[in-house]
Amino acid sequence: MTDSLLAHTVEGGGEPLLVLNGGMMTWPAWGPVTEDLATDHRLVLCDLRGQLMSPGKAPADLADNVDDLTALLDHLEIESIHVLGTSYGGEIGLLLAALAPERVRSLIAVTVADYATEPLWRGAEAMRALVAEALAGGDRGKLHDRVVQEVYSPAFRERFGTELASRRVQVAGLPDEWFEGLETILTAMEKLDLRPHLGKIRCPTLVVIAGLDEVIPRQRSLDLAAAIDGAGTEIHETSGHALVAEDPAWLTAVCSRFLRRHIG
């Protein structure tokens, strides 16, 4: 952890809810989900180390993000909070609930795995190679092309092909620091293994699964939920890994139902 706080914003009022990004996200990407959640919740959105807005390097160990998050909660004078995280942020949310259980009231973990299977770490390895190529002066858009193929469902790619193509230009224009941060995030995900920690989680937990996820196998999410006492699951059968983007209305409804049951 560095001495500086994570870049963050606070929106809305009511029960506090910490929102944690996927590896290639920045907090405005949550907009379609958090717009409705902000009516009932005091949302704390942040970029983790290695993401676009926060200073400092991403830690090589996922668990090191927990200190950053507890420091942010201390700064905001929030004793405990509900947590919503997706992918990389979901894994960190699980670690926060396991390692600082007194800070987490409930947890929603979207598209997460209990450990990195060979396809997952080989995918991360291939992405790191594209990051290295980009930093060496290669075509930065190639990283975006691979991500699109892996994280979105075929139907979404077909429907939003024009928008995704324009985003390729945006990704290619990101600063070196973002690519360097992503490289460290991918390295940390290659070593992912939450199995020693899952039994420590005691807060109400919901694991949300994307049925067409090509990054996280469904069984890894199901086994993760089974290792947490009392955890439930929800499955979106037609979404790819990027559920936050593919069907934000469905995800918002799932989160709202869960949070209403556990507020207070």
N, C-alpha and C positions, 0 to 999 in steps of 0.2 A: 504494500500500500504506500502511495506517496503522501506527502503532507497536505496536498490540495484535495478539496472535495471533488466528487464526481460532478460533472455538469448536469444540471437538473432543472426541472420546472415543477410547480405545484399548481393544480387546477381543481376547481370544484370545491364542494364541501361535503361533510358527512363522515362516514367511516373511512379511515385512511386505507388506500390501496396502492402498493408499490408495483410498478409495471416494468418488466425487464425484457430488453431487446434480444432478438436472435442475433447471430454473429455478424451479419452484414447489414443490420438495421441501424437506424437512429430513431430517437423517440417520436418524431413527427409521423413516422410510418404507422403508428398505432391509431392515428386520427379517426378512421372510420369505426373503430371499436370503442375508443375512450370518449368519443363525443357523447354517447348515451350514458356510459358509466359515470361520467362527471356529474350527472344530475343527482346521484345518490352517494357519491364517494369523493373524498379528498384524494385526488390522484397525485402520486409522486412518480414522475417519469424521469429517467436518467439515461445517459450513455455510459456504458461501462468502459473501463480502460481499454484502449485499442480501438474504440469506436470513434465516430467522427468528432464529437464535441468535447470529450473529456481529455484532460491533459494526462501525460504519463503513458508508459508502456503497458500493454496487457500482461497480466501475470502468466507465467508458464504453468502454474497449477491453478485449476479452477477454484479450489477452496480459498485461495488468497483474495478472491473477490468479496468474501464474506466480511472482512474487516472494512473494506470500502463502504459496504452497504450499512453496516452498523454505525460507522462514523457519520454517514449521511442522515440516518435516523436520529442519532444523537443531536446533530446540528439542527434538525427540524423539530426537536423535542417530542419525538414520537416514540413512545415506549414499546408498542407492539403494533403490527400492521398486517393486513391481508396482502397476499402476494400473487401476482399473475405474471408468468414468464413463458416465453416460447423458445424452443430449440436451445441454443446456448444459454439464453436467459432463464429458461425453464430448469436446466441442469443446475445453474447457480442458485435459483430459488429453492430447489431441493436441498442443496448444501446449506443454505441459510437456515432452513427449517430444521435440519439435522444438527448443525453445529452451534446455532444460537436459537434454540427452540423457544425461549422466552420472548423473542422478538416477533414471532410469526403466529398470527391468529388463525389463518387458514391459507391454503395454497392451491392454486390452479397451475398445473404444469402441462404445457401444450407441446405436442410432438417431441417427446423426450425418450431417452433410452437409459437402461440401467448400466450398460457398459458398451464400449466400442467394439463391435464385431469387426471381422476382417474387411468386409465391404465398406464399412463406415470409415475405418482408418485409412484404407487404400484410397477412398474418395477424397479424404482430407489431404492425403499425400499428393494426389494429382492436382488438387486445387493449389497447394503450396507451390508446386512446380510452375503453375500459371502465374502466381503472384511473383515468384522470382523472375520469370520471363518479363513480366510487366515492369518490374523495378529495373531490369537491365535494358529497358528501352523498347521492348517488344510491344505487340498489339495488346493494349489493356482491355479491349473489348472482348477478347477471347475468354477472359475470366467470367464476364457477364454471360456469354453464350453458354458456358458449361452450367452455370448456376441456373439459368432459365430451364435448361433441359432436366435438371435434377429436382428443382424445388416446386415447379408448377405442374399441374395435371395437364394432359394433352388438350382437354377441352378449354382450359383457361388459356393455354398458349395460342390456340387457334382463335379464340374470341378476342384476345387483347394483343395480338401480334404487333400491331402498329405501335401501341404504347410501350411494349417491351423493347422494340427496336429503338425507340427514342431514348429509352433509359440506358441503352448501351453507350450512347454518347456521354451521358451524365457520369456513368461509372468510369469511363475512360478519362474523364477530366478530374477525378478525385486526386487529392495530393498524395505524395509518397507516403506520408505518415499513416494514411488510412490503409494502404496496402501492407505496410510494415506491421500495423496492428492486427490486421486480418491474418497475417502469417503466424503470429504468436497465438491467436485465438484457435487457429486450425491445429497447431501443434498441441495445445492443451486438450482439444477434443480428441486427438488421436490416443491420448492416455486416459480417456474417460473410463472410470469405473466407480460407480456410486454404490455398488452392492454392500460394502462395509458400513455404509451410512444410513441406508434406507430404513432399517429397523429402529433407528433413533427418532424418526419423525413421528410426532404425536398429535400434530394439529390435523383438523379435517382437511382431506386432500382429494382433489379431483385430477385425474390424468386424462387429457383430451388427445385423441388419436385421429390422424388423417388417414383415411382408408387407402388412398393411392400414393402414400408417402414412399418415395424411392430413396430417401436418406435414412430414415429410421424405420426398421422393420416393425410391423405391428406387434410381433411376439415380444420384442424388447420392451415396448411400452406396457404390454399386458403383464409381463413378469415384474416390471418395476412396480406397477400398481399392486400386484399381489404381495409384494414384499413390505408394503406399508399398511399397518394395521388400520382397517376400516376404509381404505381408499376406494373411491368409485371411479368409473370410466365413462366417457362419452365418445362416440365414434362418428365422424363425418365421413361417410362412405365414398364420396366422390371428389374430395379435395386432395391436392398434393401437399407437400411439406409446408408450403407457405400459406397455411390456413388463415392467418391474420389478413392476408391480401385477398385470398380466393373467396371467402365467405364471412366477412366481418359481422354481418347481421346475425348469422347463426351462432358465431362464437360469442357475440355480445349477449345473446339470449341465454346461452348455456352458462356463461359467467354470472349473469344477473340472478338466475335461479339458484345457483350454488351459493352465492354470497348472501342472498336474502335468508337462506336457511341458517347461516352461521354468523350473522351480524349479532353482536351482543353476547 
